[in-house]
């Protein structure tokens, strides 16, 4: 909300600590798994037209946190998100709504409700915090789109840096877990739920691997729309209908968003 002051102070209502998928850095995911908690992988991908400029903030943000791959002859980029899977209350949420690991909580928890994506403006109406958290007599959180809290601003920068640095590790992780399917970014996401011990072992191997370890180069776009699969195939990509996929390996979750650029695939010719 450019030109507007957004006031905020956490009320410790605990709403953001329930029924959530909290994005984690690779290091945070390893710590989360070592505590005995659940972590999922959320995969989305976009065709990546050759010579695409990075002037668009949304496309630049996607590129920074993704790794390059191919689907047939169609260039693409893949984003893999490691997320704490909190069904119900977060396992670290105490009865009085305090955090049991407050000093070691994930960066995303420290940042909330500020947006991580630079192309998305903070909108209180889309946050879980109650109205009293946004009263005008509270400290200014954002002014003209700029985060005024120095600590939060640094945490946002740290998250973005870690998110970009982790992209190569996540490509290795996909090799270790034999993951090669992703949803088209403006349609849906695929959610993988590997066994915690298998995921922890794969993460540790990915961290220890050298830069010359091969990464997956052939991916499939999974969709429940025949027209999407026809478009992917027309541009040299490999598509797979949800009904033909192994439903045990992942969940296909429709999540409509605006495409990064368009016509979505025509520019990749």
C-alpha positions, 0 to 999 in steps of 0.5 A: 500500500504505497503512500500509506502508513501501516501500523502493527503490533503482534497480539499473540493471538496464535492464529498464524501458528495454526493450520499453516504451512510455514516455509523453511530454509534448508537449515531450518528444515533440518532442525525442524525434522531433528525435533521430530516435526513434519516437513513437506515439499511444495513444487511449482514450475514455469516455462522460461522463455529464452532471453526472458528479461528480469525487469518484471519483479515477479519473474525476477523473484521467481528466477532468483529462488528457482533452478533451471531444468528442462521438460522435453525441449521446453526450458523451465524453472522449478521452485521447491519450498520446504514447509513445516506442515502444521495441521492444527496447532504448531507443535511449538505452540504453548497453551498460553500461545507463546512459542516454545522455540521463540529464540530459534523460530523460523525466519518466516515466523519472525517476518510475519505479517510482512511480505517476502515477495517484493512484488506483493504489497502488505494487505492487512485484510489478507492476514490472520491478525485480528483488527486490534493488531492494526490500530493506528496508535501502534508502531508503524510497520510499513511506510509507503511500502517500506518496512520500518522495523530494522530487524524485520527488514534484515530478516526479510533480506536474510530469508531472500538470500537463503531462499536463493542460496538453497535453490541448488541444494533443493535441486539435489534434494529432488534427485535424492527423492526422485522428484520430477513432477511440478505443477504449473505456477499459475494453476496449482502446486504439488505437495510431497510428503516424504517420510521424515527420516527419508527427507532428513537423510536426503537433505543432509546428503544434498548439503554435503554434496559437491557442486558437480553432483548432477541435478534433474534436467527432465521434469513433467508439468502436472495439470488437471486441464487438458488445454494446459497439457496440449499447450505444454506438448505443443511447445516441446514440454512433457505433461501429465494429467493428474488422473494418470499420476501416482496419487500416493506420491503427491497432492495436487492442490489448485491454487490459481494465481496470475501468470508470470508473463503471457501469453504463458507458453507462446513466448517460449517458441 
